[in-house]
Amino acid sequence: MEERVLKVLSEEFPEVDFTASNELVDDGILDSLTITGIIATLTMEFGITIPYEEIIEENFNSISGLAKMVERLQA
C-alpha cells in the first residue's frame, strides 16, 4: 500500500519529496493547502472518506502513516 500511495501522491504533487522526512507536517514540507489536495486525491483514488478526526499529524507525517490510514479507512 505504501508504494501505491507514494506513486499516486508523487504523480499528483511532483514538487513534494514525500520520502524526504518522516515528519512531513512537522518539518513544514506539507502545508494546509497541500494536505487538502492529498485528502482529495486519496479520496478519489481509493474511494474512501477521510473524516475530520483522521486529519492529524500522525496520519500525514509520512507515507507510512498515510498508507496505514488508507488501509484502515478501506476496511
N, C-alpha and C positions, 0 to 999 in steps of 0.2 A: 504493500500500500504506500509506503514512503516514497518509492521510486515513481509511482504513478502520480502522487500528489506533487512531487518535485517537478516532474515533467510538465504537468498541467500549469503549475504556477510559474515556472521558468519561461514557458511559451507566452503566457499572458502578461507577465511582468519581467521582461528581459533586463530591465535596469536594476533589478534587485538580485543580489547574490544570496540566495537562501541558504547556502552552505557556509557562509562567512562566519556565522556565530550560532550558538545555541541560546542566545538571548537577543533575538531579533528585535523585540519590542524594547527591552531594557537598554540595548545599545543604540537605539534610535534609527535602526535600519528600516523598520516599518513604522510609518506614521498612520494617523487615523484614516486618511483617505485611502491609502494602500490596503489597510485592514478591511475597509468597507468593500473594496474591489475583490479582495481574497474571499470574503464571505459570499459575494455574488457569484464568483467563479466556482467555488466549491459547491454552492447550492445548485447551480445549473449542471455542472459536470457529474456530480454524484447523486443528484436527486434527493438531497437532504434539506432540512430546515435547521438552521443554526439558531437556537433560542438565545435570548439576551444573556442568560446566566452562563452560557458557554463562552462568551466573549471575554476571556480572561487571559492574562499574560501567559499562564502555564500552557494554554492551548495554542498560542500564537508565537511563542518564543523560538520554536524550531519546527523543522519539517516533521520530526518525530511526534511532537505534540499535536500538530495539525492532522497527521495521519491517524493517530490514536483517536482524536475527536471524530474524524470522519467515520472510522470503523464503529465507534460507539453509537453514533447517530444513525448509521445504517442498520444496526441490529434491531 
